[in-house]
Structures are given as C-alpha cells and as structure tokens.
C-alpha cells in the first residue's frame, strides 16, 4: 500500500491517497494494508466491520456518531463523487465544533480517516455514489446519534445549491449545543 497521508485542519483527520498504477488496460491500487496504515496513520487502529452504501444525487447522510462504542471510519468512494465531512465533537479538544470537508471520488481514489470522537457525514454530488467504509467498532443503533447537517454553530460549507434528501433521523438531528458529545 503505497500511500501519501495528507494532513487536514483537524490534526487527527487524515486524507489518504493511494499510489495508483495504470496503463491502457486499466488501473490497480491497494485500498488497504494494515501494516502501512499502522505505520503512517495509527498502530492502535483495528477494523472490525466493512459497510457499503449506495445513494442517489442529493442524498446527505449524517452527521453520525456513536456515543458509546465509538467508531473510527476509513471511508472511500467506488462510484461517483461525494463531499465528505468530519466534525470534532470532543469537548476537551481545542478544535471542538470545527469541521473539515474533502471531495472523495472514484477518480481521485482518496480516502478519509475519521477517528473516534468525530461526527461524520457526506452529500452525494454525482448522479449516484457507492460509499465504502471500514469501522473500528460494530454498529449499535441504541448509541447512534445525529447532529443536524446545517447546524449554524458548526457552519459546514456544503458545496450544494439544493435542499438535500435526508433520512428521518437526520432531519431531526440535534444541534451541537444540545447533542451528547465526548468529554
């Protein structure tokens, strides 16, 4: 896994660009290698679950997190394009309430590491998108929480000029000021 790790404005959140080998026949890249990931991102990270979602243009998922059984997520797109966001929701962090956003696409092969303690969401910019992510803990619906995507306290600059399509749970997400957060 030849990767370049790119820092973001939130030091714990990383953009990962794999080395892509291509010629007239197509392309190849290693999407994950535990040894290289440990060396360059974090040796204490262990993934236990892979998830795959498909969404239509304009779908916005998030901002999700689990208050217990916190999940780190390594996310990527295998079809289409999304704008992916991580928000620091650790009250003890100097970056509490700050966000970073990155465009992930099948063309740029980028991945985003969203560590535990961050809320996560994305909006689909292409006609459709398939989104894959590895998690460091299992899904526990009783601990899942959602912060509303357009919370003015956070001020995410979503690159959209339309009202996104939301799941019912995301439409009633809490504002950061009233959400359960990490200490």
Helices and strands as residue ranges (DSSP letters): E 3-7, E 14-18, E 21-23, E 26-28, H 34-40, E 49-56, E 60-66, E 73-79, E 81-88, E 99-105, E 110-114, E 118-124, E 128-135, G 141-143, E 144-146, H 168-171
